[in-house]
Amino acid sequence: MLEDVNPPYCSLLCSDVSCPDPEHVRALNSYANDLTKACIEASYQHIPCAVNRASSGQLPGWNSYVEPLRDKSLFWHHIWVDCGRPRSGYVADIMRNTRAAYHRVVRRKIKLAIR
């Protein structure tokens, strides 16, 4: 990447520390910007970076902790629907408990991901 950056030789060879030539200042600033951009681009290409969780929607530990509770909650929800959506009873209690456990773990995972 640095091979593509052309140094401003006349500005670099200027021996006046307080050079009044605005072209030298502009060339040196442009050179510094080009060096910075080349280093950043090289780092993106060669240094592994983590996935941005906010944009990817992936949370670490989701498959191992949350997914089984989600499946169990959905299973009992479908049974509850098949039973005619009772407001009370054994099936309604299990459905509510599994849903609450699932949502508890989801909130905990999201809270940990935000930190």
N, C-alpha and C positions, 0 to 999 in steps of 0.2 A: 504494500500500500504506500509506503514511503517513497518508493521509486517513482511514483506518479506525481509526487509533489516537487515542483521546480523552485529551488531557492532563488531569491532576488539577490544575485551576486553583488550588484553595484550598491545596494542598500546595506548588505552585510559587510562589505569592504570599506564603507564610509568610516573614517576614523574620528569624525567630530561627534562627541558624546551628545551635544545639544544641537544636532543638525536641524537647520531651519527648513529644509526641503520637505514639503508636505508629501511629495511622491515617495520618498524613502519611508516615511511613517506609514503611509497607506500600504506600501509593498510589504513592510514588516508585519503589519496587522493581518494582511491577507495570508502571508506565509504562516503565521501562528495559527490562524483559523484552519488553514488547509492541513497543518500538522495534527491539530486536534481532531478534525474530522476523520483523517486517515487512521489515527489510533483508535477512535471509537468504532469505526467500521471494522477494523481488524479484530477488535475485542468481540464484537457481535459474531464474527465468523469463526473464531477459534476458542472462545471461552464459553463453556456450557452455562446456560442461564435457566433459572427456575421458571416454571409456568406461572403466569399471572392468574391467580385463582379468581380474581374478580371477573375477568373476561372469559375464562375457560369454564367456569361453573364447577370445577372439580374441587372437592374437599378431601384432604388426606384422611384416610381411615373410613371413608364412606362405605366402601364395599365390605369391609370387615366388621364394622360396628352397626351401621345404620341400615344397610340393605336387608339383613335378616329380620330386623324388627319391622321394616316396611312390608316385607313379604308376609309376615305373620299378621300384621295389622290388616292388610288387604284381604288375606284369607278369611279372617273373622268378619270383616265387613261384608264380604260376599255371602257368607253363611247367614249373617244377620239380615241381609236383604232377602235371601231365599226363604227365611222364616217369617217374612212379612213385616219387617222392621218393628219388632216389638219395643215398647218403651221401657219395659222392665223384664226381669227374669235373668236366667243364667247366661243366655247368648248375648243379651244386651250388655250385661256387666263385663263379659269377656271382651266384647267389641270395644267398649269404652276404655277398658284397662290397656288393651294392646295399642289402641290409638294414642292414648296418653303417654305410654312408654316410648312409642315411636317419636312423638313430637318432643318429648323431653330430650331424647338423644340428639335430635336434629337441632334443637336450640343450643344444646351444649357444644355440638360440633361447629355451628356457625359462630358462636361466641369465641371459641378457641381460634377459629380461622381469622377472625377480625383482629385479634391481638398481634 
